[in-house]
Amino acid sequence: MRFGIISTADIGVDSVIPAIVASDHDVAAIASRDQSAARAVADQFDIPEAYGSYEALLDDESLDAVYIPLPNGLHAEWIRAAADAGLHVLCEKPVTGDPSETAAVFDYCEEQGVVLMEGFMYRFHPLTERAKEIVESELGEVRSVTSTFTFRMPDKAEDIRLDPDLEGGSILDVGTYAVNAVRLFVGEPDRVYATTTDRRDCGVDTEMAGVLEYESGETARIQSGFETPLTQYYRIETSDGWLRAEPTFDVGVDNSTSLTYAVDGREVTERFGPADHYRLEVEHFADCIERGETPRIDREESVAHANVLEAVFESARTEEPVAVGEE
C-alpha cells in the first residue's frame, strides 16, 4: 500500500513514517504547508514526492491511503478531503472529541467507499493484548480501574496542544489514552464526573482528573496533564486480584515494558521486549483494507470513545456529573 503523509508533525516523522518504512508498505508522498519542510522529511526518508500543500498530495493518483497527524481541530476537514480523493484514512486519535462529528466522518468515508481508522497504536502492543487476555480469562470480575497519562511540558512551550482553536488540551492529547484504556477493560461508563485546570491561562485544560461510574457498580479513575513528570500506567482491581502495567501507552519502539498481576495468592510478572506498535497498527489497517474486513478500531468503537470524551468536557464545564451519551 502506498501512503501519503499529511503534515510533517513529529509523531509522523518520529514514529509512523519509520513504522511504514519497516513494514511491507511504502511512504510515497508527504505534504506540508511549507514546501521546504516537506522536502527535508522526504530527503530524510527517501520519500519520492514532497508537496507544498495538502491538496496537492490528495491529487496524487498513485496513493492508496493517507496518514493524518494534524492538530485535532483539523481532523474532520482533512478526513473528508481524503475520502473525496478516494483515499483510505488512518487518523491520529482522537478522530474528533464530538460523537456526532465522529459518526458523521465515518458515515462520509463509508459513502465514499474508503476505510477510516482511529490511530490508537497502544492497542496493538503485545503488552495491551496480553493485559486484556489476562483480565478476561485469568482474573475475576473487574471492580475498578485507574488509568493515568501525564508528562511535563516545558513552561514556555509554544505548542499546538496549548491552542484552543486547534482543540488542544491534555484531555484530547494524553487523557484520551486513559479513557480508552478504561473502556478497553471495563466497557462504557454510565456517568462521568471530571474537573480540569488551566495552569497556563492558555484556554485549554492542562490537567484533568475524573471518575467514571457504572450502573453495575464498577468505578474508574482517569488523569491526564501537562504539568507533572511522565507517568503512564493502568491498574485493574478485580474480585480476586489485580493487574498493573507500566509504561503502557507511549512505549518507545526500542524499549521494554512489563505487567504484573496477582490472583489466588500468586503474583506473576511478564516482560515484553521492544515492539513497534505503530508498525503493528499500520499493518492491521492495511490488512483490513486488503481483505475487506472491518478494523479493530471501527466506527462503533470511535463513536463510543467520543461519547465519553464529550461527557468529560461537559462535566468539567458544568462542575456536575454527566450521563454519557445523553443529548
C-alpha positions in Angstrom: 0.0 0.0 0.0 1.3 3.5 -0.9 0.8 6.0 1.9 0.8 9.8 1.8 1.5 11.7 5.0 -0.4 14.9 5.6 1.9 17.2 7.6 5.4 16.9 9.0 4.2 16.6 12.6 6.7 15.0 15.0 4.6 11.9 15.6 4.7 11.1 11.9 8.4 11.8 11.4 9.5 10.1 14.6 7.2 7.1 14.7 4.7 6.5 11.9 6.8 7.1 8.8 9.6 4.7 10.2 6.9 2.2 11.0 5.5 2.2 7.4 9.0 2.0 6.0 9.7 -1.0 8.3 6.5 -2.7 7.0 5.7 -4.2 3.6 4.2 -0.8 2.6 5.6 2.4 1.3 5.5 6.1 2.1 5.1 7.6 -1.4 4.5 11.2 -0.6 4.5 13.8 2.2 2.9 17.2 2.3 3.4 20.3 4.4 2.2 23.9 4.0 5.9 24.6 3.8 7.5 23.0 0.7 10.9 23.1 2.2 9.7 21.3 5.4 8.2 18.5 3.2 11.3 18.2 1.1 13.5 17.9 4.2 11.5 15.0 5.6 11.2 13.4 2.1 15.0 13.5 1.8 15.4 12.1 5.3 13.3 9.0 4.4 13.8 8.8 0.6 10.2 9.6 0.0 9.6 10.1 -3.7 7.2 13.1 -3.6 7.2 16.2 -1.4 4.2 18.6 -1.8 3.8 22.2 -0.6 0.1 21.8 0.2 -2.2 19.0 1.4 -4.4 19.5 -1.6 -1.5 18.7 -3.9 -0.9 15.4 -2.1 -4.5 14.4 -2.3 -4.3 14.9 -6.1 -1.6 12.3 -6.3 -3.3 9.4 -8.0 -0.6 6.9 -7.1 -1.6 6.9 -3.4 -3.9 4.3 -1.7 -4.1 5.8 1.8 -3.1 8.8 3.9 -2.0 9.1 7.5 -3.3 12.3 9.2 -1.3 13.5 12.3 -2.7 17.1 12.1 -4.0 19.0 15.1 -7.3 17.7 16.5 -9.3 20.6 15.2 -8.3 19.8 11.6 -9.0 16.1 11.5 -12.6 16.1 10.3 -11.9 18.5 7.4 -9.0 16.5 6.0 -10.6 13.1 6.6 -13.4 14.3 4.3 -11.0 15.7 1.8 -9.0 12.4 1.7 -12.3 10.5 1.3 -13.2 12.7 -1.6 -9.9 11.7 -3.2 -10.8 8.0 -2.8 -8.1 7.5 -0.2 -8.3 5.3 2.9 -7.5 7.2 6.2 -5.5 6.3 9.2 -6.1 9.3 11.5 -4.4 10.1 14.8 -6.5 9.8 17.9 -9.0 11.2 18.5 -10.9 11.4 15.3 -12.8 14.2 17.0 -13.9 14.8 20.5 -17.5 15.1 19.4 -19.5 11.9 18.9 -21.9 13.4 16.3 -18.9 14.7 14.2 -17.1 11.4 14.6 -20.1 9.5 13.4 -20.5 11.9 10.5 -16.9 11.5 9.2 -17.2 7.7 9.5 -20.5 7.9 7.5 -18.9 10.1 5.0 -16.0 7.7 4.4 -18.4 4.8 4.1 -20.3 6.7 1.4 -17.1 7.4 -0.4 -16.1 3.7 -0.2 -13.0 4.2 1.9 -11.9 2.9 5.3 -11.3 5.2 8.3 -9.4 4.0 11.4 -8.6 5.9 14.5 -4.9 5.6 15.5 -4.6 4.2 19.0 -1.3 2.4 18.5 -1.0 1.1 22.1 -4.0 -1.2 21.4 -1.7 -3.2 19.1 1.2 -3.6 21.5 1.7 -7.1 22.8 1.5 -5.7 26.4 -2.0 -4.4 25.8 -3.2 -7.5 24.1 -1.8 -9.7 26.9 -3.3 -7.5 29.6 -6.7 -7.7 28.1 -6.3 -11.5 27.8 -5.4 -11.8 31.5 -8.2 -9.6 32.7 -10.8 -11.6 30.6 -9.5 -15.1 31.2 -7.5 -15.3 34.4 -8.9 -12.7 36.7 -12.4 -12.3 38.2 -14.9 -9.5 37.8 -13.5 -6.1 37.3 -14.3 -3.8 40.2 -12.2 -0.7 39.4 -9.6 0.7 37.0 -7.1 3.5 37.4 -5.6 4.9 34.2 -3.1 7.8 34.1 -1.1 9.6 31.4 0.8 12.8 32.3 4.0 14.5 31.2 5.8 17.7 31.9 5.5 20.2 29.0 8.2 22.9 29.2 6.9 26.1 30.9 7.4 28.4 27.9 6.4 25.8 25.2 4.8 27.2 22.1 2.9 24.0 21.3 -0.3 23.4 19.2 -1.5 21.3 22.1 -2.0 24.6 24.0 -4.1 26.2 21.3 -7.9 26.2 21.9 -8.5 27.0 18.2 -6.9 23.6 17.3 -8.7 21.7 20.0 -5.7 21.3 22.2 -5.5 20.4 25.9 -4.4 17.4 27.9 -7.7 15.5 27.6 -7.5 15.1 23.8 -3.8 14.6 23.8 -3.0 12.1 26.6 -6.2 11.9 28.5 -7.8 10.1 25.5 -5.5 7.2 26.2 -6.5 7.0 29.8 -10.2 7.0 28.8 -9.6 4.4 26.1 -7.9 2.0 28.5 -10.7 2.2 30.9 -13.2 1.4 28.2 -11.0 -1.5 27.0 -11.1 -3.2 30.4 -14.5 -2.3 31.8 -16.6 -1.1 28.9 -18.8 2.0 28.5 -19.5 4.1 31.7 -22.9 5.5 32.5 -21.7 8.7 34.2 -18.7 10.9 34.3 -17.5 13.5 36.8 -14.4 15.4 35.8 -12.5 18.5 36.8 -9.9 20.4 34.8 -7.3 23.1 35.4 -5.7 25.6 33.0 -2.5 26.4 34.8 -1.1 28.3 31.8 -4.0 30.5 31.2 -4.0 29.3 27.6 -7.6 28.4 27.1 -7.3 24.7 27.3 -7.1 22.1 30.1 -3.6 21.4 31.2 -4.7 18.9 33.8 -7.7 16.7 34.2 -9.0 14.3 36.8 -12.1 12.3 36.5 -14.3 9.4 37.8 -16.3 7.1 35.6 -19.2 5.3 37.1 -21.2 2.3 36.0 -24.7 1.2 37.0 -23.4 -2.2 37.7 -21.1 -0.8 40.4 -17.7 -0.5 38.9 -15.7 2.7 39.0 -12.7 4.1 37.2 -10.4 7.0 37.8 -8.7 8.8 35.0 -6.0 11.5 35.0 -4.1 13.5 32.3 -1.9 16.5 32.3 1.0 18.6 31.0 2.2 19.7 34.5 3.8 16.7 36.2 6.5 14.2 35.3 5.9 11.4 32.8 3.5 8.8 34.2 1.7 6.3 32.1 0.1 3.2 33.6 -3.2 1.4 34.3 -4.2 -0.8 37.2 -7.2 -3.1 37.2 -8.7 -4.3 40.5 -10.8 -7.5 40.3 -12.9 -9.6 42.7 -9.9 -11.9 43.2 -6.8 -10.0 42.3 -5.3 -7.1 40.3 -3.1 -6.2 37.3 -0.8 -3.3 36.8 1.2 -2.3 33.7 3.7 0.5 33.2 4.7 2.0 30.9 1.7 1.4 28.8 0.7 3.9 26.1 3.7 5.6 24.5 6.3 2.8 24.9 9.4 3.6 22.7 9.8 1.0 20.0 13.2 0.2 21.3 12.1 -0.1 24.9 10.8 -3.0 27.1 7.8 -2.9 29.4 6.1 -5.2 31.8 2.9 -6.1 33.6 2.3 -7.7 37.0 -0.8 -9.5 38.1 -1.9 -11.2 41.3 -4.5 -13.9 41.7 -5.1 -16.9 44.0 -2.2 -16.0 46.3 0.4 -15.9 43.5 2.0 -12.9 41.8 3.2 -13.0 38.2 5.4 -10.6 36.3 5.5 -10.8 32.5 8.0 -8.8 30.5 7.8 -7.6 26.9 10.7 -6.8 24.7 10.8 -4.0 22.2 7.8 -3.9 19.8 6.8 -1.3 17.2 3.2 -0.9 17.9 3.0 1.8 15.2 4.1 -0.8 12.6 1.6 -3.3 14.0 -1.2 -0.7 13.8 -0.2 0.2 10.1 -0.2 -3.5 9.2 -3.6 -4.1 10.8 -5.0 -1.1 8.9 -3.6 -2.2 5.6 -4.5 -5.9 6.1 -8.1 -5.0 6.8 -8.4 -2.9 3.6 -6.8 -5.7 1.5 -9.1 -8.4 3.0 -12.3 -6.2 3.1 -12.5 -6.5 6.9 -13.6 -4.0 9.5 -10.6 -2.7 11.5 -10.4 -3.5 15.2 -10.9 0.2 16.0 -14.1 0.8 13.9 -16.9 3.3 13.8 -18.7 1.9 16.8 -15.6 2.0 18.9 -14.6 5.5 17.9 -18.1 7.0 18.4 -18.4 5.3 21.8 -15.0 6.8 22.8 -16.0 10.2 21.7 -19.2 9.9 23.8 -17.1 9.6 26.9 -14.8 12.4 25.9 -17.8 14.7 25.4 -19.1 13.8 28.8 -15.7 14.6 30.4 -15.7 18.0 28.8 -19.3 18.7 29.7 -18.8 17.6 33.3 -15.7 19.8 33.7 -17.7 22.8 32.2 -20.7 22.3 34.4 -18.9 21.0 37.5 -21.6 18.3 37.7 -21.8 14.6 36.9 -22.9 14.0 33.3 -24.6 11.0 31.8 -22.6 9.5 28.9 -24.4 9.7 25.6 -27.2 11.9 26.9 -28.3 14.6 24.4 
